[in-house]
Amino acid sequence: MRYIVITSLFLVMLITPVMICAQTATNQGDTDTHRRSAREIFRELVEINTTTDSGSTKAAEAMAVRLRDAGFPQGDIQVVGPQAQHMNLIVRYRGKSTRPPILFIGHLDVVPALRQDWSFDPFRFQETEGYFYGRGTTDMKDNDAGLVANLIRLKKEGFIPDRDIIVALTDDEEGGGANGIEWLLLNRREFIDAEYCVNPDGGGGTTEDGKEVVLIIQTSEKIYLDYTLKAQNKGGHSSLPVRDNAIYHLSEALLHIADYNFPVSLNETTRMFFARKADQETGQVRSDMLAVSKVPVDLAAAERLAKVSPYYNSQIRTTCVATMLSGGHAQNALPQSATANVNCRMLPGETTGNVTATLKKIINDPEIEVTCTYASTVSPLSPLRDDVVRTVDNLAASMWPGVIVIPSMTTGATDGRLLRAAGIPVYGISGMFADMEDVRAHGRDERIGVKEFYNGVEFMYRLMKALTSGS
């Protein structure tokens, strides 16, 4: 008996390394296959020009072909849109229950890129010194490629989600035509209706000295407003100046705006933002971040943070700032009119009417006409879902130990605002990391790190699976 046990143990010791090596080789082979697939899809997307003039239809159709070849039924793939060259791709990965779907979105269109502005052809994908280059490599064909590659990977693995997964890759997010998400909400909402949405365009991570440090979950966006301030009077000859001057009236109005701070107001997201961001800080800044994360907010701490960084200031209040100015009609004449554009970024939950009334009150000059000339879609804050936050926390800890996951209210705009306004909560989540000191989206020689791309694809694969595994 002792001999049998020893012999069996010897055989186990002998065979196990072989099995482990074989398993490791298989896993590595699978990883290499998935990476090659993601890279090839990424290359194809970058090399299809999807600027406004070209449209996104060719890219949508190319991805539809890949999905059909991977076994997705034709009935679960839709290429639809307002015009022949401005089509959107929607694919549904069928789950095993009637639970509401989860929607993942991305936009296929990119901003223009001129060959003479770049070091190389912006629509030729290339890998150089640890980076993938090309228009859209960070905004946002990296995430588009990841979504398509991961659908194909899940399909090949035979994964059956606990609910439908919907992926929508859309046109005209960057502007210039019929926004794809807006068009789908108005014309084909049934294709994208979901319990909630994951929008990689609103998320992502930052690195410092090559190390991943922060991963963002976007839950809301400030609302974009433009105001025209206009002063008018009779004018006259410049040799007979008077105090009643249109430019003077406008200048004083702008100084009042410059000196005014909207009230401090935090929400669920911004409180958690400061609570978690405090882990990266020390001293007074750390203390102030923890103080503003409490209820009621410490107003003195909030004002100190506002002076530390314009970004912190933007997180605690609505902001308005002068961005354009014009006035007068001749060098030797008193001005008959003067105008300025004031751009505001309004907190979710605030109203345009209240911002307008506040501007008129602080200007306090009947000679100034205040007109809201543009207001973007007003969208609410998406509530922080424990299942989403917990999943991202766990994945980030497993892939990038030490990374801090922070919920964010962004000051820019994505398609998430349209879905939130339509009643679909949106969470901006992406595993793509970039150096905040080297932001090239919309700029020349756009690029993403090779390692960062592959890790981002892997993160999204794990996220899609975790959110739809029923655990």
CORGI-V457253 format. One record per pair of residues at least 24 apart in sequence whose C-alpha atoms are under 7 Angstrom apart, sorted by the first residue. I is the first residue (numbers start at 1). GAP is how many residues later the second one is. D is the distance in Angstrom with one decimal. If there is no record, write none. Layout:
I	GAP	D
I	GAP	D
//
This chain:
35	419	6.7
37	112	6.5
38	107	6.2
38	108	6.3
38	111	5.2
41	104	5.6
42	99	6.7
42	100	6.3
42	103	5.0
43	82	5.6
45	96	6.5
46	77	6.1
46	79	6.1
46	88	6.3
46	89	6.4
46	90	6.2
46	91	7.0
46	95	6.7
47	76	4.8
47	77	5.4
47	78	6.1
48	75	7.0
49	74	6.5
50	58	6.7
50	59	4.8
50	60	5.8
51	58	5.6
51	59	5.0
51	60	5.6
51	61	5.6
52	57	6.9
52	120	6.8
52	124	6.2
55	30	5.1
55	31	5.0
55	54	6.9
56	29	6.4
56	30	5.5
56	31	6.2
56	52	6.0
56	53	5.8
56	115	5.6
57	28	5.1
57	29	5.5
57	30	4.8
57	31	6.9
60	27	6.9
60	28	6.1
60	29	5.2
67	85	6.7
70	82	6.0
86	85	6.1
87	84	6.4
88	81	5.9
88	82	4.5
88	83	5.9
88	92	6.4
89	79	5.6
89	80	5.1
89	81	6.3
90	77	5.7
90	78	4.4
90	79	6.4
91	75	5.8
91	76	5.4
91	77	6.6
92	72	6.6
92	73	5.8
92	74	4.5
92	75	6.6
93	71	5.5
93	72	5.0
93	73	6.2
94	69	7.0
94	70	4.7
94	71	6.7
95	65	5.7
95	66	4.6
95	67	5.2
95	68	4.2
95	69	4.4
96	64	6.6
96	65	6.4
96	66	5.3
96	67	5.9
97	65	5.7
97	66	5.3
98	65	6.4
99	64	5.4
100	63	6.6
100	94	5.7
100	95	5.3
101	62	5.6
101	63	4.7
101	64	5.6
101	65	6.8
101	93	4.8
101	94	5.9
102	62	6.7
102	63	5.3
102	64	6.2
102	92	5.4
102	93	5.9
102	94	5.6
102	95	5.8
103	62	6.2
103	63	4.7
103	64	5.9
103	89	6.6
103	91	5.8
103	93	6.3
103	94	4.5
103	95	6.2
104	62	6.1
104	63	4.7
104	64	6.3
104	93	5.6
104	94	4.8
104	95	5.9
105	62	5.7
105	63	4.8
105	64	5.8
105	93	6.6
105	94	5.2
106	38	5.8
106	62	6.5
106	63	4.8
106	64	6.3
106	93	6.6
106	94	6.7
106	95	6.5
107	33	6.8
107	62	5.2
107	63	4.6
107	64	5.8
107	66	6.1
108	33	6.6
108	61	6.0
108	62	5.6
108	63	5.6
109	62	5.4
109	63	5.8
109	64	6.7
109	65	6.8
110	26	5.9
110	64	6.6
111	63	6.5
111	331	6.1
117	327	6.5
118	326	5.4
118	327	5.7
119	326	6.6
130	319	5.9
130	320	5.4
131	316	6.2
131	317	5.5
131	318	4.3
131	319	5.0
132	315	5.5
132	316	5.4
132	317	6.2
132	318	5.9
133	312	6.6
133	313	5.8
133	314	4.4
133	315	6.8
134	311	6.7
134	312	5.7
134	313	6.3
135	311	5.8
137	309	6.4
137	310	5.5
137	311	6.0
138	303	5.9
138	308	7.0
138	309	6.3
138	310	6.0
139	302	5.8
140	61	6.7
142	311	6.8
143	57	6.5
146	311	4.8
150	311	5.5
161	307	5.1
161	308	5.7
162	306	5.3
162	307	5.6
162	308	5.6
163	305	6.3
166	26	6.8
173	242	6.7
181	234	6.7
182	236	6.6
194	230	6.8
195	229	6.5
196	228	5.4
196	229	4.9
196	230	5.9
197	227	6.8
197	228	6.2
197	229	4.6
197	230	6.2
198	228	5.8
198	229	4.9
198	230	5.8
198	231	6.2
199	217	6.8
199	227	6.7
199	228	5.9
199	229	4.5
199	230	6.0
200	228	5.3
200	229	4.8
200	230	4.6
201	213	6.9
201	227	6.4
202	212	6.6
202	226	4.0
202	227	6.4
203	225	4.3
203	226	4.1
203	227	4.9
204	225	6.1
204	226	4.4
204	227	5.4
204	228	5.2
204	229	5.8
205	226	6.5
205	227	6.1
205	228	4.3
205	229	6.4
206	227	5.2
206	228	5.1
206	229	5.6
206	230	6.0
207	226	6.5
207	227	5.8
207	228	4.8
207	229	6.9
208	227	6.3
212	188	6.8
212	191	6.3
213	190	4.7
213	191	6.3
214	189	5.4
214	190	4.9
214	191	5.9
215	188	6.8
215	189	6.2
215	190	4.7
215	191	6.2
216	189	5.9
216	190	5.1
216	191	5.7
216	192	6.3
216	213	6.7
217	189	6.1
217	190	4.5
217	191	5.8
217	210	6.2
217	211	5.2
217	212	5.2
218	189	5.7
218	190	4.6
218	191	5.9
218	192	6.8
218	209	5.4
218	210	4.3
218	211	6.8
219	50	6.9
219	162	6.2
219	163	5.1
219	188	6.7
219	189	6.1
219	190	6.0
219	207	6.3
219	208	5.1
219	209	6.5
220	161	4.9
220	162	6.1
220	189	4.7
220	190	6.5
221	188	5.2
221	189	4.8
221	190	5.9
221	191	6.6
221	192	6.4
221	196	6.8
222	123	5.5
222	124	5.2
222	125	5.1
222	126	6.0
222	187	6.9
222	188	6.3
222	189	5.2
222	190	6.9
223	122	5.3
223	123	4.8
223	124	6.5
223	125	6.8
223	153	6.1
223	155	6.1
224	120	6.1
224	121	4.9
224	122	6.5
224	151	6.0
224	152	5.4
225	118	5.8
225	119	5.0
225	120	6.2
225	149	5.6
225	150	4.6
225	151	6.5
226	115	6.7
226	116	5.8
226	117	4.6
226	118	6.2
226	146	5.9
226	147	5.6
226	148	5.0
226	149	6.6
227	114	5.7
227	115	5.1
227	116	6.3
227	143	6.7
227	144	5.4
227	145	4.4
227	146	5.4
228	111	6.8
228	112	5.8
228	113	4.8
228	114	6.4
228	142	5.9
228	143	5.2
228	144	6.4
228	145	6.5
229	110	5.5
229	111	5.2
229	112	6.4
229	139	6.3
229	140	5.6
229	141	4.8
229	142	6.6
230	108	5.8
230	109	4.4
230	110	6.7
230	138	5.5
230	139	5.1
230	140	6.8
231	106	5.4
231	107	5.3
231	108	6.4
231	136	5.8
231	137	4.9
231	138	6.4
232	104	5.5
232	105	4.3
232	106	6.7
233	103	5.1
233	104	6.5
234	102	5.6
235	98	7.0
235	99	4.7
235	100	5.2
235	101	4.5
236	97	5.8
236	98	5.0
237	95	6.6
237	96	4.7
237	97	5.7
238	94	5.1
238	95	4.6
238	96	5.1
245	90	6.8
246	89	6.0
246	90	6.4
246	91	5.6
246	92	5.7
247	80	6.6
247	88	6.8
247	91	5.5
250	88	6.7
250	118	7.0
253	110	5.0
254	68	7.0
256	106	6.3
256	107	5.9
257	105	6.9
258	63	6.9
262	55	5.9
262	56	5.9
262	57	6.7
263	54	6.1
264	52	5.3
264	53	5.0
265	51	5.5
265	52	5.7
266	50	5.6
269	138	5.7
269	139	6.2
269	140	6.8
270	45	6.5
270	138	6.6
270	139	6.7
272	135	6.6
273	133	5.4
273	134	5.4
273	135	6.2
276	130	6.2
277	129	6.9
315	94	7.0
317	30	6.6
318	27	5.7
318	28	4.6
318	29	5.3
319	25	5.4
319	26	5.4
319	27	6.6
320	24	4.0
320	25	6.5
345	66	7.0
348	31	6.6
348	32	5.4
348	33	6.1
349	31	6.3
377	40	6.8
377	41	6.7
378	43	6.5
379	38	5.4
379	41	5.4
379	42	4.4
380	40	6.2
380	41	6.5
382	43	5.0
382	44	6.1
430	26	6.8
430	30	6.8
431	24	6.9
431	25	4.1
431	28	5.4
431	29	6.5
432	24	4.4
//
